Amino acid sequence: MKLEKSINKLKELSDFFCKNDIEDIYTNSKIYEVLIAYQLGHKIINGHAHTLDAIDQVGNTCEYKHYKKSSSNHTWTFNDYTDETIQNLHKVNSVYFVVIDDRATIPKLKKIYVVSGKEVAKYLARKKTSIKNHRKMMNISEHKIVDNMSYKLLDKGDIKLLNPTGKSRYYTKLKEVFTTAREIEEEIKVNGILTSNKLWELLVACNLGHRINSEQKKHDAYDADDRTYEYKVSKKPTWTFQDISNNVLESYLNDEKIILAVVNKKTFVIKSIVACQPKAIVRILRKKLKEKKRESKKIRRLTASIGMKDINQMIETGDAEWIL
C-alpha cells in the first residue's frame, strides 16, 4: 500500500512538470537534467535524445553531460555519435560536464567543467579516427578535459552563486521527487529508480507480482520462485533490444519469460503486457541481426526491434501470450 502511494506521488509530480512543459521526467535520467538546470538557473528544454538540454540566462544554448558519484563509471559518455552530432555541437554555446553528488537524498552538483561546444566538437572529430568500437562511443574523463580543452571550472561555491536565492517553482517539486524516489528505493531495496527505464519496470513488476533488480544486475526482475525475467518497456508496441551480442542473447535463454510491456508514461497506466518464450525472441533477433549484417558491412550497434508482426507470429505458434 505504501509503495502504491509513493508511485502515485511520483505520478502527481510528473503531472506538475508536464504542465510546466517538461514531459517524461523519469526516462533516461531526465530528472537530473532538470536538477542541473535548476541549480544553474537555466531554462530546461523539453525533450530527450537529439535535443538541446537548456538555455542559460542570456539565451545561450547548453548541452549537459553528467555522471553520478554512485556510478561505477566516472566519465562522461557520448553514445552513438555521428558526424551530424559533431556538427551540431558547433552550434551549442557551452557543454556542461557535471559531477553530481547523489549520496544525499537531494543530489547536489559537486563541480562542473564548462567547455565551448566548438571545442568539444573539435576534440571528438580528432579522436573519432582512433575509436575502434563500431558503436562510436567515447568516454571523456576529467583529465582528458584538463589536458585537451580550454575550460572553466565551477566548484560548489560558484554553482551556488548562479542561483543564490534557491527559489524556483521547481524547487519544492524536485525535492519531493527525490525524497519519494528514495522512499521507494528503501522499500524495494533497489537503487537508481530514476535512471534508465527502471521506474517503468517497477510498474510492470508490481502488476506481475515480481521484484525488480538494480541496473547492474544481469536480469531485470524475478518472481517468488527466483525465476528471472527480461523486461522491455515502451510507449508504443515496438520494443528495441540494444547491444545484443551473442553473450547477451545466450543470457536471455536463462530467463523464464521475456516481458514486453506498453506503458503510458503520462498517466502511469500499463496498456498491455505480452509474455514471450525466450527461445522465440532470440530466434527472431538472431534472424534480424543476420539480415542487418547482410545488408550492411558496418553495423554501428547490434540493435533489433520486436514489433506486432513478430508478436502475432509468436502467438500463433504458442510462443507468446497476452497477460494484460
C-alpha positions as CSV (number, residue, x, y, z in Angstrom):
1,M,0.0,0.0,0.0
2,K,2.9,2.4,0.9
3,L,4.6,1.5,-2.4
4,E,1.4,2.2,-4.4
5,K,1.0,5.6,-2.6
6,S,4.6,6.6,-3.4
7,I,4.2,5.6,-7.1
8,N,1.1,7.7,-7.2
9,K,3.0,10.6,-5.7
10,L,5.6,10.4,-8.5
11,K,2.7,10.4,-11.0
12,E,1.4,13.7,-9.4
13,L,4.8,15.2,-9.6
14,S,5.1,14.1,-13.2
15,D,1.8,15.9,-13.9
16,F,3.2,19.1,-12.4
17,F,6.3,19.1,-14.6
18,C,4.2,18.2,-17.7
19,K,2.0,21.2,-17.0
20,N,5.2,23.3,-17.0
21,D,6.3,21.9,-20.4
22,I,8.7,19.2,-19.2
23,E,7.4,15.8,-20.2
24,D,8.5,12.4,-19.1
25,I,11.0,13.4,-16.3
26,Y,11.6,9.7,-15.3
27,T,13.1,8.3,-18.5
28,N,16.8,8.4,-19.4
29,S,17.7,10.4,-16.3
30,K,15.8,13.5,-17.5
31,I,15.1,14.5,-13.9
32,Y,18.9,15.0,-13.4
33,E,18.9,17.5,-16.3
34,V,16.0,19.3,-14.6
35,L,18.1,19.3,-11.4
36,I,21.2,20.7,-13.2
37,A,19.1,23.4,-15.0
38,Y,17.5,24.5,-11.7
39,Q,20.8,24.7,-9.8
40,L,22.4,26.7,-12.6
41,G,19.4,29.0,-13.1
42,H,18.9,27.7,-16.7
43,K,15.6,27.0,-18.5
44,I,15.2,23.3,-19.4
45,I,14.2,22.4,-22.9
46,N,11.6,19.7,-23.3
47,G,12.7,16.5,-25.0
48,H,15.1,13.6,-24.7
49,A,17.7,12.3,-27.2
50,H,18.9,14.5,-30.1
51,T,17.6,17.8,-28.5
52,L,19.4,20.6,-26.7
53,D,19.1,20.4,-22.9
54,A,18.8,24.0,-21.8
55,I,19.1,27.8,-22.3
56,D,21.0,30.0,-19.9
57,Q,20.1,33.4,-18.5
58,V,21.2,35.3,-21.6
59,G,19.9,32.9,-24.2
60,N,22.9,30.7,-24.9
61,T,22.3,27.1,-25.7
62,C,23.6,24.4,-23.4
63,E,24.3,20.7,-23.6
64,Y,24.5,18.7,-20.3
65,K,26.7,15.6,-19.7
66,H,26.6,14.2,-16.2
67,Y,27.7,11.3,-14.1
68,K,26.8,10.5,-10.5
69,K,29.2,9.7,-7.7
70,S,27.4,6.5,-7.0
71,S,28.0,5.3,-10.6
72,S,30.8,2.9,-11.4
73,N,31.7,5.0,-14.5
74,H,33.2,8.3,-13.6
75,T,33.4,9.6,-17.1
76,W,31.1,11.5,-19.5
77,T,29.8,9.4,-22.3
78,F,29.0,10.3,-25.9
79,N,26.9,7.4,-27.3
80,D,26.4,6.6,-31.0
81,Y,27.8,9.9,-32.1
82,T,27.9,10.7,-35.8
83,D,29.3,13.4,-38.0
84,E,26.0,15.2,-37.6
85,T,26.3,15.0,-33.8
86,I,29.8,16.7,-34.0
87,Q,28.5,19.3,-36.4
88,N,25.6,20.1,-34.1
89,L,28.0,20.7,-31.2
90,H,29.5,23.6,-33.2
91,K,26.1,25.3,-32.8
92,V,26.0,24.8,-29.0
93,N,27.4,27.6,-26.9
94,S,28.5,25.5,-23.9
95,V,28.8,21.9,-22.9
96,Y,28.5,21.4,-19.1
97,F,30.4,18.3,-17.8
98,V,28.7,17.8,-14.4
99,V,29.6,15.7,-11.4
100,I,26.5,15.0,-9.3
101,D,26.9,14.0,-5.7
102,D,23.9,11.8,-5.2
103,R,24.8,10.3,-1.8
104,A,22.3,12.5,0.0
105,T,18.6,12.3,-0.7
106,I,18.6,15.6,-2.6
107,P,21.5,15.4,-5.1
108,K,23.9,18.4,-5.4
109,L,26.2,19.5,-8.2
110,K,29.7,19.0,-7.0
111,K,31.6,20.6,-9.8
112,I,31.3,21.4,-13.5
113,Y,33.7,21.8,-16.4
114,V,32.2,24.3,-18.9
115,V,33.6,23.9,-22.4
116,S,32.5,25.6,-25.6
117,G,30.6,23.4,-28.0
118,K,33.1,24.1,-30.8
119,E,35.9,22.9,-28.6
120,V,34.2,19.6,-27.7
121,A,33.3,19.1,-31.4
122,K,36.9,19.6,-32.4
123,Y,38.1,17.1,-29.8
124,L,35.6,14.5,-30.9
125,A,36.5,15.0,-34.5
126,R,40.2,14.5,-33.7
127,K,39.6,11.4,-31.7
128,K,37.0,9.6,-33.7
129,T,39.5,8.2,-36.1
130,S,41.1,6.2,-33.3
131,I,37.8,4.8,-32.0
132,K,37.7,1.1,-32.7
133,N,34.2,0.2,-31.4
134,H,31.5,0.1,-34.1
135,R,29.1,1.8,-31.8
136,K,31.1,5.1,-32.0
137,M,31.1,5.6,-28.2
138,M,33.6,7.8,-26.5
139,N,34.2,8.4,-22.8
140,I,35.6,11.7,-21.7
141,S,37.3,11.8,-18.3
142,E,38.3,14.8,-16.2
143,H,42.0,14.6,-17.2
144,K,41.1,14.5,-20.9
145,I,39.2,17.8,-20.5
146,V,42.1,19.3,-18.5
147,D,44.8,18.1,-20.9
148,N,43.0,18.8,-24.2
149,M,40.4,21.6,-23.8
150,S,40.0,25.1,-22.7
151,Y,37.5,25.1,-19.8
152,K,36.0,27.0,-16.9
153,L,35.8,25.0,-13.7
154,L,32.8,25.7,-11.4
155,D,33.0,24.4,-7.8
156,K,30.2,24.2,-5.3
157,G,30.6,27.8,-4.3
158,D,30.5,29.0,-7.9
159,I,27.4,26.9,-8.6
160,K,25.6,28.3,-5.6
161,L,26.2,31.9,-6.8
162,L,24.5,31.1,-10.1
163,N,21.2,30.5,-8.3
164,P,21.8,32.1,-4.9
165,T,18.2,32.5,-3.8
166,G,17.4,28.8,-4.2
167,K,13.9,29.9,-5.2
168,S,12.2,28.3,-8.2
169,R,8.8,26.9,-9.0
170,Y,10.6,23.6,-9.4
171,Y,12.5,23.6,-6.1
172,T,9.8,22.1,-3.8
173,K,8.7,19.6,-6.5
174,L,12.3,18.5,-7.2
175,K,12.8,17.8,-3.5
176,E,9.6,15.8,-3.5
177,V,10.7,13.7,-6.5
178,F,14.0,12.7,-5.0
179,T,12.5,12.2,-1.5
180,T,9.8,10.0,-2.8
181,A,12.2,8.0,-5.0
182,R,14.4,7.4,-2.0
183,E,11.5,6.1,0.0
184,I,10.6,3.7,-2.8
185,E,14.3,2.5,-3.1
186,E,14.4,1.8,0.6
187,E,11.2,-0.1,0.5
188,I,12.1,-2.3,-2.6
189,K,15.8,-2.4,-1.7
190,V,16.8,-1.2,-5.2
191,N,18.8,1.9,-6.0
192,G,18.5,4.1,-9.1
193,I,14.8,4.0,-10.0
194,L,15.2,7.4,-11.6
195,T,17.7,6.2,-14.1
196,S,17.1,4.5,-17.5
197,N,13.6,2.8,-17.6
198,K,13.7,1.5,-14.0
199,L,10.6,3.2,-12.8
200,W,8.5,1.8,-15.7
201,E,9.9,-1.6,-15.0
202,L,8.8,-1.2,-11.4
203,L,5.2,-0.5,-12.6
204,V,5.3,-3.7,-14.6
205,A,6.8,-5.7,-11.8
206,C,4.0,-4.5,-9.4
207,N,1.4,-5.7,-11.9
208,L,3.0,-9.1,-12.2
209,G,3.9,-9.7,-8.6
210,H,7.7,-9.6,-9.4
211,R,10.6,-7.8,-7.8
212,I,13.0,-5.7,-9.9
213,N,16.8,-5.9,-9.7
214,S,19.1,-3.0,-9.8
215,E,20.5,-1.7,-13.1
216,Q,23.8,-3.5,-12.6
217,K,22.2,-7.0,-12.4
218,K,22.1,-9.3,-15.4
219,H,18.3,-9.8,-15.2
220,D,15.6,-7.2,-14.8
221,A,13.2,-9.0,-12.4
222,Y,12.5,-12.2,-10.6
223,D,9.4,-13.9,-9.1
224,A,8.7,-15.6,-5.8
225,D,10.4,-18.8,-7.1
226,D,13.5,-16.8,-8.1
227,R,12.9,-17.3,-11.8
228,T,14.3,-14.4,-13.8
229,Y,12.7,-12.2,-16.4
230,E,13.9,-9.7,-19.0
231,Y,11.7,-6.6,-19.3
232,K,11.3,-4.3,-22.3
233,V,9.0,-1.3,-21.7
234,S,7.9,1.1,-24.5
235,K,5.4,3.8,-25.2
236,K,4.4,2.0,-28.4
237,P,4.1,-1.7,-29.3
238,T,7.7,-1.8,-30.7
239,W,10.4,-3.0,-28.4
240,T,14.1,-2.3,-29.1
241,F,16.9,-4.7,-28.0
242,Q,20.2,-2.9,-27.9
243,D,23.8,-4.2,-27.7
244,I,22.6,-7.8,-28.3
245,S,25.9,-9.6,-28.6
246,N,25.9,-13.4,-28.7
247,N,26.5,-13.5,-24.9
248,V,23.5,-11.3,-24.3
249,L,21.3,-13.4,-26.5
250,E,22.5,-16.5,-24.7
251,S,21.7,-15.0,-21.3
252,Y,18.1,-14.4,-22.4
253,L,17.7,-18.2,-22.7
254,N,18.2,-18.5,-18.9
255,D,15.1,-16.3,-18.3
256,E,11.7,-17.8,-17.6
257,K,10.0,-15.3,-19.9
258,I,10.7,-12.0,-21.8
259,I,8.1,-9.5,-20.8
260,L,7.2,-6.8,-23.4
261,A,5.0,-4.0,-22.0
262,V,3.4,-0.8,-23.3
263,V,3.2,2.0,-20.8
264,N,1.6,5.4,-21.0
265,K,4.3,7.4,-19.2
266,K,1.9,10.4,-18.8
267,T,-0.9,8.5,-17.0
268,F,1.3,5.8,-15.4
269,V,-1.1,3.2,-16.9
270,I,0.2,-0.1,-18.3
271,K,-1.7,-0.6,-21.5
272,S,-0.6,-4.1,-22.4
273,I,1.8,-6.9,-21.4
274,V,2.8,-9.9,-23.5
275,A,4.9,-12.7,-22.1
276,C,7.2,-14.4,-24.7
277,Q,9.3,-17.5,-24.8
278,P,13.0,-16.5,-24.7
279,K,13.9,-19.1,-27.4
280,A,11.4,-17.5,-29.8
281,I,12.6,-13.9,-29.1
282,V,16.3,-15.0,-29.5
283,R,15.5,-16.7,-32.8
284,I,13.8,-13.6,-34.2
285,L,16.6,-11.3,-33.0
286,R,19.3,-13.5,-34.5
287,K,17.4,-13.6,-37.8
288,K,17.1,-9.8,-37.8
289,L,20.7,-9.3,-37.0
290,K,21.8,-11.6,-39.7
291,E,19.7,-9.7,-42.2
292,K,21.3,-6.4,-41.0
293,K,24.7,-7.8,-41.5
294,R,23.9,-9.0,-45.0
295,E,22.6,-5.5,-45.9
296,S,25.5,-3.6,-44.4
297,K,29.1,-4.4,-43.9
298,K,29.4,-2.0,-41.0
299,I,26.9,-2.2,-38.2
300,R,27.4,0.6,-35.6
301,R,25.3,-1.1,-32.9
302,L,23.8,-4.6,-32.5
303,T,20.2,-3.5,-32.3
304,A,16.9,-5.1,-33.4
305,S,13.3,-4.5,-32.6
306,I,10.3,-6.7,-32.0
307,G,7.0,-5.4,-33.4
308,M,3.4,-6.5,-33.6
309,K,4.0,-8.7,-36.6
310,D,6.6,-10.7,-34.6
311,I,4.2,-10.9,-31.6
312,N,1.3,-12.2,-33.7
313,Q,3.6,-14.9,-35.2
314,M,4.7,-16.0,-31.8
315,I,1.1,-16.1,-30.5
316,E,0.2,-18.3,-33.5
317,T,3.0,-20.8,-32.6
318,G,2.2,-20.7,-28.9
319,D,5.4,-18.8,-28.0
320,A,3.7,-15.7,-26.6
321,E,0.5,-14.7,-24.8
322,W,-1.1,-11.5,-23.8
323,I,-1.3,-11.4,-20.0
324,L,-2.8,-7.8,-19.9
